Amino acid sequence: MSIYDFTVKTIDGQDRSLGDYRGKVLLVVNTASECGYRCPPANT
């Protein structure tokens, strides 16, 4: 199993295969659903 075998939800609720990004640079940001994103520059 590789990262390309996973499917994730996009910000608008759609399912997206990480295989769609094979051969591209991909930044994965993992946050807990109860905590939210904690990077102040990104919140402005």
Phi and psi restraints in degrees (range 20) as a CNS / XPLOR table:
assign (resid 1 and name C) (resid 2 and name N)
       (resid 2 and name CA) (resid 2 and name C) 1.0 -127.5 20.0 2
assign (resid 2 and name N) (resid 2 and name CA)
       (resid 2 and name C) (resid 3 and name N) 1.0 174.5 20.0 2
assign (resid 2 and name C) (resid 3 and name N)
       (resid 3 and name CA) (resid 3 and name C) 1.0 -60.2 20.0 2
assign (resid 3 and name N) (resid 3 and name CA)
       (resid 3 and name C) (resid 4 and name N) 1.0 -27.4 20.0 2
assign (resid 3 and name C) (resid 4 and name N)
       (resid 4 and name CA) (resid 4 and name C) 1.0 -71.8 20.0 2
assign (resid 4 and name N) (resid 4 and name CA)
       (resid 4 and name C) (resid 5 and name N) 1.0 -10.5 20.0 2
assign (resid 4 and name C) (resid 5 and name N)
       (resid 5 and name CA) (resid 5 and name C) 1.0 -85.8 20.0 2
assign (resid 5 and name N) (resid 5 and name CA)
       (resid 5 and name C) (resid 6 and name N) 1.0 -9.0 20.0 2
assign (resid 5 and name C) (resid 6 and name N)
       (resid 6 and name CA) (resid 6 and name C) 1.0 -88.2 20.0 2
assign (resid 6 and name N) (resid 6 and name CA)
       (resid 6 and name C) (resid 7 and name N) 1.0 149.3 20.0 2
assign (resid 6 and name C) (resid 7 and name N)
       (resid 7 and name CA) (resid 7 and name C) 1.0 -117.7 20.0 2
assign (resid 7 and name N) (resid 7 and name CA)
       (resid 7 and name C) (resid 8 and name N) 1.0 137.1 20.0 2
assign (resid 7 and name C) (resid 8 and name N)
       (resid 8 and name CA) (resid 8 and name C) 1.0 -126.6 20.0 2
assign (resid 8 and name N) (resid 8 and name CA)
       (resid 8 and name C) (resid 9 and name N) 1.0 164.7 20.0 2
assign (resid 8 and name C) (resid 9 and name N)
       (resid 9 and name CA) (resid 9 and name C) 1.0 -92.2 20.0 2
assign (resid 9 and name N) (resid 9 and name CA)
       (resid 9 and name C) (resid 10 and name N) 1.0 133.7 20.0 2
assign (resid 9 and name C) (resid 10 and name N)
       (resid 10 and name CA) (resid 10 and name C) 1.0 -78.9 20.0 2
assign (resid 10 and name N) (resid 10 and name CA)
       (resid 10 and name C) (resid 11 and name N) 1.0 171.8 20.0 2
assign (resid 10 and name C) (resid 11 and name N)
       (resid 11 and name CA) (resid 11 and name C) 1.0 -61.7 20.0 2
assign (resid 11 and name N) (resid 11 and name CA)
       (resid 11 and name C) (resid 12 and name N) 1.0 -24.1 20.0 2
assign (resid 11 and name C) (resid 12 and name N)
       (resid 12 and name CA) (resid 12 and name C) 1.0 -97.7 20.0 2
assign (resid 12 and name N) (resid 12 and name CA)
       (resid 12 and name C) (resid 13 and name N) 1.0 13.7 20.0 2
assign (resid 12 and name C) (resid 13 and name N)
       (resid 13 and name CA) (resid 13 and name C) 1.0 87.9 20.0 2
assign (resid 13 and name N) (resid 13 and name CA)
       (resid 13 and name C) (resid 14 and name N) 1.0 4.4 20.0 2
assign (resid 13 and name C) (resid 14 and name N)
       (resid 14 and name CA) (resid 14 and name C) 1.0 -84.8 20.0 2
assign (resid 14 and name N) (resid 14 and name CA)
       (resid 14 and name C) (resid 15 and name N) 1.0 147.6 20.0 2
assign (resid 14 and name C) (resid 15 and name N)
       (resid 15 and name CA) (resid 15 and name C) 1.0 -79.6 20.0 2
assign (resid 15 and name N) (resid 15 and name CA)
       (resid 15 and name C) (resid 16 and name N) 1.0 138.3 20.0 2
assign (resid 15 and name C) (resid 16 and name N)
       (resid 16 and name CA) (resid 16 and name C) 1.0 -139.1 20.0 2
assign (resid 16 and name N) (resid 16 and name CA)
       (resid 16 and name C) (resid 17 and name N) 1.0 129.2 20.0 2
assign (resid 16 and name C) (resid 17 and name N)
       (resid 17 and name CA) (resid 17 and name C) 1.0 -79.1 20.0 2
assign (resid 17 and name N) (resid 17 and name CA)
       (resid 17 and name C) (resid 18 and name N) 1.0 133.2 20.0 2
assign (resid 17 and name C) (resid 18 and name N)
       (resid 18 and name CA) (resid 18 and name C) 1.0 -68.7 20.0 2
assign (resid 18 and name N) (resid 18 and name CA)
       (resid 18 and name C) (resid 19 and name N) 1.0 -16.5 20.0 2
assign (resid 18 and name C) (resid 19 and name N)
       (resid 19 and name CA) (resid 19 and name C) 1.0 -61.8 20.0 2
assign (resid 19 and name N) (resid 19 and name CA)
       (resid 19 and name C) (resid 20 and name N) 1.0 -22.9 20.0 2
assign (resid 19 and name C) (resid 20 and name N)
       (resid 20 and name CA) (resid 20 and name C) 1.0 -63.9 20.0 2
assign (resid 20 and name N) (resid 20 and name CA)
       (resid 20 and name C) (resid 21 and name N) 1.0 -19.1 20.0 2
assign (resid 20 and name C) (resid 21 and name N)
       (resid 21 and name CA) (resid 21 and name C) 1.0 -103.2 20.0 2
assign (resid 21 and name N) (resid 21 and name CA)
       (resid 21 and name C) (resid 22 and name N) 1.0 8.3 20.0 2
assign (resid 21 and name C) (resid 22 and name N)
       (resid 22 and name CA) (resid 22 and name C) 1.0 -55.9 20.0 2
assign (resid 22 and name N) (resid 22 and name CA)
       (resid 22 and name C) (resid 23 and name N) 1.0 130.7 20.0 2
assign (resid 22 and name C) (resid 23 and name N)
       (resid 23 and name CA) (resid 23 and name C) 1.0 85.4 20.0 2
assign (resid 23 and name N) (resid 23 and name CA)
       (resid 23 and name C) (resid 24 and name N) 1.0 1.8 20.0 2
assign (resid 23 and name C) (resid 24 and name N)
       (resid 24 and name CA) (resid 24 and name C) 1.0 -117.0 20.0 2
assign (resid 24 and name N) (resid 24 and name CA)
       (resid 24 and name C) (resid 25 and name N) 1.0 159.3 20.0 2
assign (resid 24 and name C) (resid 25 and name N)
       (resid 25 and name CA) (resid 25 and name C) 1.0 -78.1 20.0 2
assign (resid 25 and name N) (resid 25 and name CA)
       (resid 25 and name C) (resid 26 and name N) 1.0 131.3 20.0 2
assign (resid 25 and name C) (resid 26 and name N)
       (resid 26 and name CA) (resid 26 and name C) 1.0 -133.7 20.0 2
assign (resid 26 and name N) (resid 26 and name CA)
       (resid 26 and name C) (resid 27 and name N) 1.0 127.2 20.0 2
assign (resid 26 and name C) (resid 27 and name N)
       (resid 27 and name CA) (resid 27 and name C) 1.0 -101.4 20.0 2
assign (resid 27 and name N) (resid 27 and name CA)
       (resid 27 and name C) (resid 28 and name N) 1.0 119.9 20.0 2
assign (resid 27 and name C) (resid 28 and name N)
       (resid 28 and name CA) (resid 28 and name C) 1.0 -104.9 20.0 2
assign (resid 28 and name N) (resid 28 and name CA)
       (resid 28 and name C) (resid 29 and name N) 1.0 121.8 20.0 2
assign (resid 28 and name C) (resid 29 and name N)
       (resid 29 and name CA) (resid 29 and name C) 1.0 -112.3 20.0 2
assign (resid 29 and name N) (resid 29 and name CA)
       (resid 29 and name C) (resid 30 and name N) 1.0 117.1 20.0 2
assign (resid 29 and name C) (resid 30 and name N)
       (resid 30 and name CA) (resid 30 and name C) 1.0 -105.9 20.0 2
assign (resid 30 and name N) (resid 30 and name CA)
       (resid 30 and name C) (resid 31 and name N) 1.0 119.3 20.0 2
assign (resid 30 and name C) (resid 31 and name N)
       (resid 31 and name CA) (resid 31 and name C) 1.0 -126.2 20.0 2
assign (resid 31 and name N) (resid 31 and name CA)
       (resid 31 and name C) (resid 32 and name N) 1.0 152.5 20.0 2
assign (resid 31 and name C) (resid 32 and name N)
       (resid 32 and name CA) (resid 32 and name C) 1.0 -76.6 20.0 2
assign (resid 32 and name N) (resid 32 and name CA)
       (resid 32 and name C) (resid 33 and name N) 1.0 142.6 20.0 2
assign (resid 32 and name C) (resid 33 and name N)
       (resid 33 and name CA) (resid 33 and name C) 1.0 -63.9 20.0 2
assign (resid 33 and name N) (resid 33 and name CA)
       (resid 33 and name C) (resid 34 and name N) 1.0 -24.6 20.0 2
assign (resid 33 and name C) (resid 34 and name N)
       (resid 34 and name CA) (resid 34 and name C) 1.0 -88.4 20.0 2
assign (resid 34 and name N) (resid 34 and name CA)
       (resid 34 and name C) (resid 35 and name N) 1.0 -15.3 20.0 2
assign (resid 34 and name C) (resid 35 and name N)
       (resid 35 and name CA) (resid 35 and name C) 1.0 -98.6 20.0 2
assign (resid 35 and name N) (resid 35 and name CA)
       (resid 35 and name C) (resid 36 and name N) 1.0 -34.2 20.0 2
assign (resid 35 and name C) (resid 36 and name N)
       (resid 36 and name CA) (resid 36 and name C) 1.0 77.7 20.0 2
assign (resid 36 and name N) (resid 36 and name CA)
       (resid 36 and name C) (resid 37 and name N) 1.0 175.9 20.0 2
assign (resid 36 and name C) (resid 37 and name N)
       (resid 37 and name CA) (resid 37 and name C) 1.0 -83.4 20.0 2
assign (resid 37 and name N) (resid 37 and name CA)
       (resid 37 and name C) (resid 38 and name N) 1.0 131.7 20.0 2
assign (resid 37 and name C) (resid 38 and name N)
       (resid 38 and name CA) (resid 38 and name C) 1.0 -113.4 20.0 2
assign (resid 38 and name N) (resid 38 and name CA)
       (resid 38 and name C) (resid 39 and name N) 1.0 31.8 20.0 2
assign (resid 38 and name C) (resid 39 and name N)
       (resid 39 and name CA) (resid 39 and name C) 1.0 -105.7 20.0 2
assign (resid 39 and name N) (resid 39 and name CA)
       (resid 39 and name C) (resid 40 and name N) 1.0 102.5 20.0 2
assign (resid 39 and name C) (resid 40 and name N)
       (resid 40 and name CA) (resid 40 and name C) 1.0 -51.7 20.0 2
assign (resid 40 and name N) (resid 40 and name CA)
       (resid 40 and name C) (resid 41 and name N) 1.0 -43.4 20.0 2
assign (resid 40 and name C) (resid 41 and name N)
       (resid 41 and name CA) (resid 41 and name C) 1.0 -61.5 20.0 2
assign (resid 41 and name N) (resid 41 and name CA)
       (resid 41 and name C) (resid 42 and name N) 1.0 -30.1 20.0 2
assign (resid 41 and name C) (resid 42 and name N)
       (resid 42 and name CA) (resid 42 and name C) 1.0 -76.7 20.0 2
assign (resid 42 and name N) (resid 42 and name CA)
       (resid 42 and name C) (resid 43 and name N) 1.0 -18.5 20.0 2
assign (resid 42 and name C) (resid 43 and name N)
       (resid 43 and name CA) (resid 43 and name C) 1.0 -88.8 20.0 2
assign (resid 43 and name N) (resid 43 and name CA)
       (resid 43 and name C) (resid 44 and name N) 1.0 -1.6 20.0 2
